[in-house]
Amino acid sequence: MHPVPELVDSRLYDLLEAEAGQARESVRRLAQFLDEGGKSPAILVQPLESSAKIASEISAHLIQATLTSLPKPDIEALSQVIAAIPLAAKRFTERFGLAAGSLAANDFAPALNWIEELTEILLDTVRQLRGFESLDRVKQLYPRLQTVADRAEALIQETVNRAYERPADPLDVLKVKDLGDHLTGIVDRARVAGGLMNGISLQFL
């Protein structure tokens, strides 16, 4: 018998991987949104809706699944925090419309490059949950995820700091800070997801 039977529950891990894929796609589309000058917020709708649907399927699956080693609350929490990434990305596009004229469309682009890499690492980490033998890779990816998250966060803060440095309407500064907070929210959710998966791997290795 497999030492951790639920780690070969392909349906659960197919869903988690698909959900992480939608998180990555939402950030890619967010970068595209900025490249195009913030004119097409609707491009974030599809990954948001798909992610919400997958999260619902995971919740339903967990109700029926028999997990003996992995705590269901950990898997549920992982699913919910990953699903929150497309939502944060969509909220950024909504706030961006309110901040028109307060910053250049590409001011947050350097940070988004790192956030894209962050979601790539997140997806790769989710893939490692699928089998007991690959759980050790989660522990290797986690420090890298933390490093990339730190870099993304630092670049977000640099953009916000520049808004404070240059003469501007105080309201404009608040708008830039608000956008930065939404991007930081994406980074924070990736950190939490990474921590949850690292915790899962440490239960067995």
QUIMOCOR-V119546 format. One line per field, one symbol per residue. psi: psi as a letter, one per 20 degrees, with the letter a starting at -180 (. if undefined). Layout:
psi = ???
//
This chain:
psi = qphnhiijnhgghgggghghhhgghhhghgggghhjjkimiiiigghgggghgghhhgghghhhqophhpphhgggggghhghighghgghghghhhhjpiirqhjhjgghhghhghghghgghghhiihqghihhhghhhghgggghgggghghghggghhhhhqprphhgghgghgghhhhhhggghhgggghghghghihi.
//
